[in-house]
Amino acid sequence: RRIRLTKRNMLGRIKARKIGLRRRKICSRQSTINMLNRFYAVKPFHLTDIGEGTAEVELVELLVKKGDKVNFLEDICRVTSDKATVEISSPYQGVIDKLYYKEGDIIKTGAVIVDIDVDDDFAEEKKDDAVETLESVVNMEQISESSHPENTISTSRGKTKVLAAPAVRSVAMKNRIDLSEVNGTGKHGRVTKGDLINFMKHKEEPVSQRVQTESISEKVVATGEDRVVPIQGYNRIMAKSISQSLNIPHFGYNDEIVMNKLIELRKSLKPTFEAQNVKLSFMPFFIKAASLSLTKYPVLNATINKDCTEMTYLASHNICVAVATPTGLVVPNIKDVQAKSILEIAKDLEQLTSQARENKLPIESLQGGTFTLSNIGAIGGTYASPVIVTPQVCIGALGKTQKLPRYNENDEVVPQHLMKISWSGDHRAIDGATMANFSNNWKQYLENPTSMIVDMR
């Protein structure tokens, strides 16, 4: 009997031990599920590099608020650098959990902009079946509507969510305007500054004068007759970028180009380009001639490391073109010019110019530039002292074309169409003779444009 009792006790202990192990296993599995839920529920979104050499940007406009529901690749904010204004898209689908910056703040590249509470369905796709099922989260759309009633405006038809920037809302509130009555032309029906101004112009009350004097995008602090204006947007970022560029030892080189033959060639080719709905300017010729000259003098298409111990000769000719926009100067680049025809360059240039003026430049067009041309002549300038865009080593400024008297080979005064060119080079990489030889080669292509055919590939 004693043996039977001992055996029974031992079996009981073994059974209890198995139950304990099973419970610990279940608790361990549940802990793993909870950990994965916490890991995938809230994700930080870091600011990525939006352009070549961009270390920081200014937050121009927040398109979301805490508690708002965002979809995958939906725009959450708009930032600006010295090169472009870019809309930043969400890499997740879920609800905005936390905002780290407000409009006007400076954000370093790599910093966390927002935390996003990721939807279960979206998170499941990223887990690679780590667990079979996870606990569902609350309905994101209900959170967005209930936690931010200020985003909805009551109307006779119910509640309608009106999308608008805080600055636009502020002006609408001061002028007692219901934003639900304004027809939004922005993305997803967003009410923009232009929409609000157009709406106010059509009202009987002459409030448009107040809108003109009250800037939505900048705050002015008046002190008597003087006024203090904060440096914002492109100007703020460009000020820092130019300061970095001035650490480069610049040297200049100027010359003039006889444009007579190029003018005639462009005139003869315009109908061919117009038949393909492409506008032909002189710029595609300037860009292609620069690429052909860079092939012969590759040091102008190079970069230098910070310690000035290595130089990288770049195979691709990604030529940047400065474009003036209402919000500042933008410098996109045309990729692989060395492999493109003048027609292809003209198409790319027309597309980039249009995107720049609409603030819709893709990030890729702002990255990887190797050489820059700035057409100040389009505005009316003749000479310039252009500043090199880091990490490049050369930049050229094109002046306006003028009809001026010059002597020909028979000592006769004849009219000539002349364009001034102003080069700036990094003296750590380029010497004066190399710059002069490059410029002369580029000049020869433009003064005898048919010679470019010989070297084209």
Phi, psi and omega per residue, in radians:
R1 nan -0.719 3.123
R2 -1.090 -0.656 3.128
I3 -1.156 -0.723 3.127
R4 -1.110 -0.715 3.131
L5 -1.130 -0.712 3.119
T6 -1.107 -0.739 3.121
K7 -1.104 -0.711 3.123
R8 -1.123 -0.704 3.121
N9 -1.115 -0.702 3.134
M10 -1.135 -0.745 3.105
L11 -1.106 -0.652 3.109
G12 -1.136 -0.709 3.128
R13 -1.152 -0.731 3.126
I14 -1.091 -0.739 3.126
K15 -1.111 -0.733 3.121
A16 -1.113 -0.679 3.135
R17 -1.130 -0.713 3.112
K18 -1.101 -0.722 3.131
I19 -1.109 -0.713 3.124
G20 -1.104 -0.741 3.108
L21 -1.106 -0.700 3.134
R22 -1.119 -0.711 3.124
R23 -1.136 -0.747 3.117
R24 -1.115 -0.632 3.118
K25 -1.134 -0.738 3.115
I26 -1.128 -0.753 3.118
C27 -1.108 -0.677 3.120
S28 -1.119 -0.730 3.115
R29 -1.116 -0.727 -3.139
Q30 -1.151 -0.641 3.099
S31 -1.116 -0.685 3.106
T32 -1.108 -0.754 3.129
I33 -1.078 -0.786 -3.139
N34 -1.095 -0.694 3.135
M35 -1.114 -0.785 3.131
L36 -1.126 -0.670 3.104
N37 -1.061 -0.771 3.135
R38 -1.166 -0.646 -3.094
F39 -1.176 -0.743 -3.055
Y40 -1.592 -0.215 -3.088
A41 -1.255 -0.859 -3.086
V42 -2.034 2.116 -3.105
K43 -2.121 2.278 3.044
P44 -1.349 2.472 3.116
F45 -1.929 2.008 -3.095
H46 -1.610 2.511 3.076
L47 -1.273 2.145 3.113
T48 -1.573 2.920 3.130
D49 -1.197 2.143 -3.094
I50 -1.713 -0.050 -3.127
G51 -3.054 2.921 -3.084
E52 -1.056 2.076 3.053
G53 1.304 0.218 -3.116
T54 -1.445 1.946 -3.131
A55 -1.648 -0.415 -3.134
E56 -2.697 2.763 3.136
V57 -2.388 2.895 3.056
E58 -1.845 2.328 3.095
L59 -1.361 1.857 -3.068
V60 -1.452 -0.767 -3.059
E61 -2.637 2.305 3.009
L62 -1.611 2.200 -3.110
L63 -1.691 -0.055 -3.141
V64 -2.373 2.870 3.036
K65 -2.246 2.918 3.103
K66 -1.037 2.246 -3.121
G67 1.703 -0.202 3.128
D68 -1.261 2.513 3.064
K69 -1.500 2.314 3.108
V70 -2.177 2.536 3.082
N71 -1.694 2.893 3.098
F72 -1.068 2.240 -3.128
L73 1.196 0.308 3.038
E74 -1.451 2.442 -3.116
D75 -1.159 2.335 3.128
I76 -2.011 -0.355 3.107
C77 -2.842 2.921 3.101
R78 -2.176 2.222 -3.130
V79 -2.147 2.774 -3.133
T80 -2.334 2.518 3.052
S81 -2.215 -2.957 3.112
D82 -1.305 -0.101 -3.093
K83 -1.909 -0.626 -3.056
A84 -2.900 2.880 2.944
T85 -1.773 2.202 -3.011
V86 -2.221 2.416 3.029
E87 -1.576 2.220 -3.104
I88 -1.640 2.218 -3.088
S89 -1.747 2.642 -3.131
S90 -1.368 2.305 3.077
P91 -1.484 -0.018 -3.107
Y92 -2.267 2.935 3.018
Q93 -2.044 2.187 -3.099
G94 2.964 -2.559 -3.074
V95 -2.133 2.413 3.100
I96 -1.146 2.050 -3.099
D97 -1.637 -0.632 -3.100
K98 -2.720 2.448 3.042
L99 -1.908 2.287 -3.075
Y100 -1.718 -0.267 -3.082
Y101 -2.376 2.796 3.051
K102 -2.086 2.930 -3.085
E103 -1.051 2.357 -3.111
G104 1.690 -0.212 3.131
D105 -1.316 2.699 3.060
I106 -1.688 2.256 -3.092
I107 -2.015 2.237 3.075
K108 -1.361 2.540 3.077
T109 -1.070 2.252 -3.096
G110 1.704 -0.193 3.140
A111 -1.296 2.694 3.114
V112 -1.368 2.181 3.127
I113 -1.540 -0.906 -3.107
V114 -2.489 2.800 2.906
D115 -1.835 2.349 -3.100
I116 -2.065 2.167 3.034
D117 -1.396 1.795 -2.942
V118 -1.321 2.437 3.067
D119 -1.093 2.611 3.123
D120 -1.038 -0.792 -3.075
D121 -1.074 -0.700 3.136
F122 -1.240 -0.670 -3.123
A123 -1.186 -0.598 -3.128
E124 -1.056 -0.626 -3.127
E125 -1.161 -0.431 -3.086
K126 -1.653 -0.089 -3.056
K127 -1.557 -0.270 -3.120
D128 0.996 0.747 3.093
D129 1.008 0.696 3.094
A130 -1.066 -0.688 2.983
V131 -2.350 2.803 -3.045
E132 -1.275 -0.767 -3.125
T133 -2.456 2.675 3.068
L134 -2.230 2.760 3.100
E135 -1.160 2.395 -3.130
S136 -1.280 2.616 3.092
V137 -1.666 3.010 -3.109
V138 -1.196 2.785 -3.130
N139 -1.148 2.034 -3.029
M140 -1.174 -0.588 -3.090
E141 -1.202 -0.636 3.117
Q142 -1.168 -0.667 3.103
I143 -1.077 -0.757 -3.103
S144 -1.065 -0.707 -3.080
E145 -1.349 -0.684 -3.031
S146 -1.399 -0.588 -3.070
S147 -1.443 -0.221 -3.125
H148 -2.368 1.216 3.118
P149 -1.142 -0.279 -3.122
E150 -1.241 -0.279 3.133
N151 -1.424 -0.145 -3.128
T152 -1.971 2.518 -3.141
I153 -2.127 2.168 -3.117
S154 -1.259 2.343 3.063
T155 -2.318 3.104 -3.138
S156 -1.174 -0.322 -3.114
R157 -1.682 0.089 -3.112
G158 2.065 -2.611 3.137
K159 -1.841 2.218 3.135
T160 -2.144 2.246 -3.132
K161 -1.404 2.141 -3.139
V162 -1.847 2.124 3.126
L163 -1.604 2.209 3.132
A164 -2.857 2.629 3.102
A165 -1.256 2.679 3.127
P166 -0.987 -0.635 3.136
A167 -1.136 -0.679 3.113
V168 -1.177 -0.718 3.119
R169 -1.084 -0.671 -3.114
S170 -1.100 -0.789 3.135
V171 -1.166 -0.677 3.116
A172 -1.102 -0.683 -3.139
M173 -1.175 -0.727 -3.135
K174 -1.132 -0.553 -3.131
N175 -1.726 0.182 3.064
R176 0.975 0.910 3.138
I177 -1.968 2.269 3.061
D178 -1.437 1.982 -3.071
L179 -1.103 -0.353 3.115
S180 -1.205 -0.289 3.112
E181 -1.544 -0.150 -3.097
V182 -1.626 2.316 3.123
N183 -1.406 1.887 -3.114
G184 -1.413 2.252 -3.141
T185 -1.830 -0.029 3.135
G186 -1.355 -3.075 -3.124
K187 -1.107 2.350 -3.102
H188 1.030 0.523 3.116
G189 1.340 0.329 -3.131
R190 -1.118 2.345 3.089
V191 -1.406 2.061 -3.111
T192 -1.734 3.053 3.104
K193 -1.037 -0.742 3.141
G194 -1.118 -0.681 3.110
D195 -1.058 -0.755 -3.113
L196 -1.164 -0.726 3.132
I197 -1.121 -0.777 3.117
N198 -1.075 -0.668 3.124
F199 -1.138 -0.729 -3.116
M200 -1.216 -0.537 3.114
K201 -1.137 -0.539 -3.087
H202 -1.509 -0.097 3.103
K203 -1.406 2.695 -3.122
E204 -1.177 -0.620 -3.131
E205 -1.246 2.230 -3.090
P206 -1.311 1.222 -3.128
V207 -1.598 -0.118 -3.100
S208 -1.095 -0.516 3.133
Q209 -1.159 -0.587 3.127
R210 -1.232 -0.598 3.137
V211 -1.161 -0.641 -3.120
Q212 -1.170 -0.605 -3.091
T213 -1.541 -0.314 -3.130
E214 -1.876 1.771 -3.072
S215 -1.284 2.342 3.119
I216 -1.352 -0.616 -2.980
S217 -1.647 -0.217 3.133
E218 -2.469 2.549 3.139
K219 -1.798 2.279 -3.105
V220 -1.955 2.209 3.086
V221 -1.813 1.922 -3.072
A222 -1.514 2.375 3.048
T223 -2.279 1.542 -3.057
G224 1.200 -2.251 3.114
E225 -1.481 -0.298 3.099
D226 -1.477 2.867 3.051
R227 -2.551 2.568 3.140
V228 -1.915 2.137 -3.121
V229 -2.051 2.152 3.124
P230 -1.157 2.479 3.088
I231 -1.411 2.030 -3.041
Q232 -2.311 2.990 3.019
G233 1.064 -2.409 -3.112
Y234 -1.014 -0.674 -3.057
N235 -1.092 -0.700 -3.125
R236 -1.182 -0.819 -3.114
I237 -1.195 -0.691 -3.117
M238 -1.150 -0.601 3.133
A239 -1.038 -0.728 3.130
K240 -1.266 -0.697 -3.127
S241 -1.128 -0.737 3.140
I242 -1.160 -0.616 3.102
S243 -1.072 -0.675 3.083
Q244 -1.173 -0.688 -3.118
S245 -1.141 -0.533 -3.107
L246 -1.255 -0.112 2.995
N247 -1.305 -0.201 3.122
I248 -1.446 2.324 3.073
P249 -1.283 1.727 -3.109
H250 -1.403 2.632 2.863
F251 -2.502 2.621 -3.033
G252 -1.926 2.753 3.070
Y253 -2.606 2.232 -3.080
N254 -2.140 2.634 3.095
D255 -2.778 3.039 3.068
E256 -2.231 2.570 -3.066
I257 -2.031 2.289 3.030
V258 -1.401 2.061 -2.984
M259 -1.721 0.087 -2.997
N260 -0.963 -0.911 -3.078
K261 -1.218 -0.618 3.124
L262 -1.190 -0.614 3.090
I263 -1.101 -0.741 3.134
E264 -1.162 -0.717 3.137
L265 -1.124 -0.771 3.113
R266 -1.071 -0.704 3.138
K267 -1.076 -0.689 -3.124
S268 -1.304 -0.469 -3.103
L269 -1.586 -0.260 -3.080
K270 -0.980 -0.773 3.123
P271 -1.059 -0.651 3.128
T272 -1.125 -0.731 3.134
F273 -1.242 -0.695 3.133
E274 -1.113 -0.535 3.100
A275 -1.126 -0.398 3.094
Q276 -1.829 0.307 3.109
N277 1.009 0.698 3.114
V278 -2.126 2.257 3.102
K279 -1.488 2.193 -3.110
L280 -1.778 2.009 3.033
S281 -1.913 -3.052 3.093
F282 -1.350 -0.356 -3.011
M283 -1.027 -0.738 3.108
P284 -1.031 -0.593 3.081
F285 -1.185 -0.744 3.120
F286 -1.058 -0.741 -3.089
I287 -1.182 -0.804 -3.122
K288 -1.154 -0.709 3.100
A289 -1.093 -0.644 3.092
A290 -1.123 -0.727 3.134
S291 -1.114 -0.755 3.106
L292 -1.092 -0.642 3.118
S293 -1.283 -0.580 3.089
L294 -1.148 -0.518 3.081
T295 -1.097 -0.618 3.140
K296 -1.470 -0.479 -3.132
Y297 -2.246 1.270 -3.015
P298 -1.158 -0.258 -3.130
V299 -1.128 -0.397 3.100
L300 -1.376 -0.131 3.105
N301 -2.019 0.808 -3.067
A302 -2.220 3.024 3.043
T303 -2.322 2.726 3.117
I304 -2.085 2.421 3.102
N305 -1.275 2.969 -3.041
K306 -1.118 -0.555 -3.114
D307 -1.488 -0.029 -3.116
C308 0.994 0.661 3.115
T309 -1.910 -0.267 -3.115
E310 -2.446 2.583 3.066
M311 -2.198 2.313 -3.137
T312 -1.884 2.070 3.072
Y313 -1.516 2.090 -3.025
L314 -1.578 2.293 -3.095
A315 -1.299 -0.659 -3.102
S316 -1.500 2.441 3.039
H317 -1.724 1.520 3.100
N318 -1.664 1.601 -2.963
I319 -1.558 2.130 -3.137
C320 -1.434 2.541 3.106
V321 -2.260 2.135 3.130
A322 -1.296 2.258 -3.127
V323 -2.154 2.178 3.102
A324 -1.448 2.227 3.111
T325 -2.186 2.914 3.121
P326 -1.038 -0.431 -3.102
T327 -1.754 0.025 3.111
G328 2.397 -3.024 -3.096
L329 -1.533 2.311 3.123
V330 -2.100 2.513 -3.055
V331 -2.249 1.294 3.032
P332 -1.348 2.985 3.137
N333 -2.336 2.607 3.076
I334 -1.617 2.146 -3.041
K335 -1.366 2.485 2.969
D336 0.882 0.932 3.141
V337 -1.077 -0.523 -3.092
Q338 -1.087 -0.363 -3.098
A339 -1.868 0.162 -3.052
K340 -2.023 2.653 3.063
S341 -1.459 2.980 3.112
I342 -1.129 -0.609 3.088
L343 -1.104 -0.792 3.129
E344 -1.133 -0.676 3.104
I345 -1.121 -0.720 3.130
A346 -1.097 -0.697 3.117
K347 -1.137 -0.811 3.140
D348 -1.102 -0.701 -3.128
L349 -1.131 -0.744 3.131
E350 -1.123 -0.699 3.136
Q351 -1.179 -0.788 -3.140
L352 -1.127 -0.694 3.129
T353 -1.095 -0.759 3.128
S354 -1.120 -0.776 3.135
Q355 -1.130 -0.659 -3.123
A356 -1.131 -0.751 -3.102
R357 -1.266 -0.297 3.073
E358 -1.764 0.104 -3.104
N359 0.983 0.715 -3.120
K360 -2.176 0.500 -3.138
L361 -1.195 2.332 3.027
P362 -1.223 2.634 -3.090
I363 -1.045 -0.605 -3.095
E364 -1.061 -0.550 -3.106
S365 -1.265 -0.223 -3.131
L366 -1.769 -0.020 -3.080
Q367 -1.973 2.596 3.003
G368 1.415 0.269 3.115
G369 -1.134 2.478 -3.094
T370 -2.110 -0.280 -3.048
F371 -2.802 2.547 -3.020
T372 -2.261 2.436 2.979
L373 -2.188 2.320 3.135
S374 -2.133 2.106 -3.071
N375 -1.629 1.378 3.117
I376 -1.245 -0.326 3.135
G377 -1.114 -0.418 3.102
A378 -1.128 -0.440 3.098
I379 -1.603 -0.538 3.101
G380 2.331 0.021 -3.118
G381 -1.339 2.771 3.130
T382 -1.946 -0.982 3.097
Y383 -2.035 2.786 3.091
A384 -2.698 2.912 2.986
S385 -2.131 1.391 -3.039
P386 -1.162 2.607 -3.135
V387 -1.770 2.291 -3.076
I388 -1.170 2.426 3.099
V389 -1.578 2.021 3.130
T390 -1.129 2.494 0.082
P391 -1.689 0.421 3.139
Q392 -1.254 2.985 -3.101
V393 -2.138 0.026 -3.111
C394 -2.700 2.583 3.068
I395 -2.607 2.537 3.110
G396 -2.182 2.436 3.096
A397 -1.986 2.148 -3.088
L398 -1.656 2.160 3.121
G399 -1.495 3.063 3.135
K400 -1.306 2.699 3.106
T401 -1.516 2.252 -3.111
Q402 -2.190 2.594 3.061
K403 -1.657 1.933 -3.026
L404 -2.311 2.709 3.115
P405 -1.360 2.400 3.067
R406 -2.511 2.737 3.087
Y407 -1.452 2.431 3.020
N408 -1.649 -2.985 -3.077
E409 -1.175 -0.280 3.118
N410 -1.743 0.287 -3.126
D411 1.056 0.543 3.079
E412 -1.799 2.468 3.109
V413 -1.407 2.109 -3.124
V414 -2.285 2.663 3.082
P415 -1.334 2.404 3.118
Q416 -2.325 2.484 3.011
H417 -1.546 1.996 -3.021
L418 -2.087 2.455 3.059
M419 -2.178 2.331 3.114
K420 -1.542 2.487 3.053
I421 -2.194 2.316 3.133
S422 -2.117 2.046 3.132
W423 -1.808 2.561 2.940
S424 -2.216 2.289 -3.125
G425 -2.185 2.710 3.058
D426 -1.475 1.948 -3.032
H427 -1.201 -0.203 3.068
R428 -1.282 -0.413 -3.091
A429 -1.992 -0.526 -3.009
I430 -2.113 2.352 3.021
D431 -1.738 2.953 -3.068
G432 -1.068 -0.681 -3.119
A433 -1.145 -0.720 3.125
T434 -1.119 -0.746 3.099
M435 -1.077 -0.752 3.138
A436 -1.121 -0.743 3.126
N437 -1.130 -0.728 3.080
F438 -1.066 -0.831 -3.114
S439 -1.094 -0.713 3.123
N440 -1.126 -0.675 3.117
N441 -1.156 -0.759 3.094
W442 -1.103 -0.707 3.115
K443 -1.102 -0.719 -3.117
Q444 -1.108 -0.677 3.100
Y445 -1.083 -0.683 -3.077
L446 -1.384 -0.629 3.129
E447 -1.328 -0.401 3.022
N448 -2.295 1.293 -2.965
P449 -1.076 -0.440 3.112
T450 -1.179 -0.313 3.114
S451 -1.207 -0.315 3.114
M452 -1.143 -0.452 -3.119
I453 -1.079 -0.612 -3.089
V454 -1.076 -0.689 -3.032
D455 -1.719 -0.078 3.128
M456 -1.241 2.561 -3.133
R457 -1.971 nan nan
